[in-house]
Amino acid sequence: MPEADLLRDLERTRLAHLVARRIPEADAIHAPDFVIVTPSGHAWTKAEYLGGIETGEILYRRFEPITDIDVMVDGAVAVLRYQSAIEIGVDGREPGPLNAWHLDCYRRTTAGWQIRWSQATALT
């Protein structure tokens, strides 16, 4: 399988784990130094992000690509870019719709590809 296709599959799997709250599986895909910058501009560490999903502070009902996932691979680094449809609730709010652009940076490790940075920008 071409590496770009492997990364597309890994990203779809990651999103499915977040929605299903499968934290051990999601943990393996997120690098120890993972950081996400949300559409509201907050930066969350891996512990804050996955911990929030585990406790239900961050609740995804839907998180899936709605465009092709563009992939650029250069050695041990890969960048993925796509648009998504999300239903998310944070801090007890009822999940609502959000469409966003995503720019995700993966790096190849001894454990395989892991996501290091993620940035989402809301589509208006």
C-alpha positions as CSV (number, residue, x, y, z in Angstrom):
1,M,0.0,0.0,0.0
2,P,1.4,3.4,-0.9
3,E,2.5,5.4,2.2
4,A,0.0,8.2,1.4
5,D,-2.9,5.7,1.5
6,L,-1.6,4.2,4.8
7,L,-1.6,7.7,6.3
8,R,-5.1,8.5,5.0
9,D,-6.4,5.2,6.6
10,L,-4.5,6.0,9.9
11,E,-6.2,9.5,10.1
12,R,-9.6,8.0,9.5
13,T,-8.9,5.4,12.2
14,R,-7.7,8.1,14.6
15,L,-10.9,10.1,14.1
16,A,-13.1,7.0,14.6
17,H,-11.2,6.2,17.9
18,L,-11.9,9.8,19.1
19,V,-15.6,9.5,18.4
20,A,-15.8,6.0,20.0
21,R,-13.7,7.2,23.0
22,R,-11.3,4.4,22.5
23,I,-8.5,6.1,24.4
24,P,-5.8,3.4,24.5
25,E,-6.1,3.0,20.7
26,A,-6.1,6.8,20.2
27,D,-3.1,7.2,22.6
28,A,-1.0,4.9,20.4
29,I,-1.6,7.2,17.4
30,H,-0.8,10.4,19.2
31,A,2.8,11.3,19.9
32,P,3.8,11.9,23.5
33,D,4.4,15.6,22.7
34,F,1.1,16.0,20.6
35,V,-0.5,19.4,20.6
36,I,-3.8,20.4,19.0
37,V,-4.8,24.0,18.2
38,T,-8.6,24.2,18.2
39,P,-10.7,26.5,15.9
40,S,-11.2,28.8,19.0
41,G,-7.4,29.1,19.3
42,H,-6.8,26.9,22.4
43,A,-3.8,24.7,22.5
44,W,-4.3,21.4,24.2
45,T,-1.6,18.9,25.1
46,K,-2.2,15.2,24.5
47,A,-3.1,14.7,28.1
48,E,-5.6,17.5,28.0
49,Y,-7.1,16.4,24.7
50,L,-7.4,12.7,25.3
51,G,-8.2,13.2,29.0
52,G,-11.0,15.5,28.0
53,I,-12.4,12.9,25.6
54,E,-12.1,10.2,28.2
55,T,-14.0,12.2,30.8
56,G,-16.6,13.4,28.3
57,E,-15.5,17.1,28.7
58,I,-14.9,16.8,24.9
59,L,-17.6,14.8,23.2
60,Y,-17.5,14.0,19.6
61,R,-20.6,12.6,18.0
62,R,-19.2,12.9,14.5
63,F,-15.7,13.6,13.1
64,E,-15.0,12.6,9.5
65,P,-13.4,13.9,6.4
66,I,-15.7,15.4,3.8
67,T,-13.0,16.1,1.2
68,D,-10.1,14.0,0.0
69,I,-7.2,13.9,2.4
70,D,-4.2,15.4,0.7
71,V,-1.0,13.9,1.9
72,M,2.6,15.1,1.5
73,V,5.3,12.8,2.7
74,D,9.0,13.8,3.0
75,G,11.2,11.3,4.8
76,A,10.0,10.9,8.4
77,V,7.4,13.7,8.2
78,A,4.0,13.7,6.6
79,V,1.4,16.5,6.4
80,L,-2.3,15.8,5.9
81,R,-4.8,18.4,4.8
82,Y,-8.6,18.0,4.5
83,Q,-12.0,19.4,5.5
84,S,-14.2,17.7,8.1
85,A,-17.7,17.6,9.4
86,I,-17.7,17.5,13.2
87,E,-20.4,17.3,15.9
88,I,-18.7,18.3,19.1
89,G,-19.6,19.4,22.6
90,V,-17.1,20.9,25.1
91,D,-17.6,21.5,28.8
92,G,-21.1,20.0,29.0
93,R,-22.5,21.8,26.0
94,E,-24.7,19.7,23.7
95,P,-22.7,18.7,20.6
96,G,-23.3,21.0,17.7
97,P,-22.1,21.0,14.1
98,L,-18.7,22.4,13.0
99,N,-17.0,22.2,9.6
100,A,-13.3,22.7,9.6
101,W,-10.0,22.6,7.7
102,H,-7.4,20.4,9.2
103,L,-3.6,20.5,8.9
104,D,-2.1,17.5,10.7
105,C,1.6,16.7,11.0
106,Y,2.7,13.1,11.5
107,R,6.2,11.8,12.1
108,R,7.5,8.3,11.6
109,T,8.7,6.8,14.9
110,T,9.8,3.3,16.0
111,A,6.2,2.8,16.9
112,G,5.1,3.8,13.4
113,W,3.4,7.0,12.2
114,Q,2.2,9.2,15.1
115,I,0.4,12.6,14.9
116,R,2.5,15.4,16.4
117,W,0.6,18.5,15.6
118,S,-3.0,19.2,14.6
119,Q,-4.6,22.5,13.7
120,A,-8.2,23.1,12.9
121,T,-9.7,26.2,11.3
122,A,-13.5,26.6,11.4
123,L,-15.2,27.1,8.0
124,T,-17.7,29.9,8.1
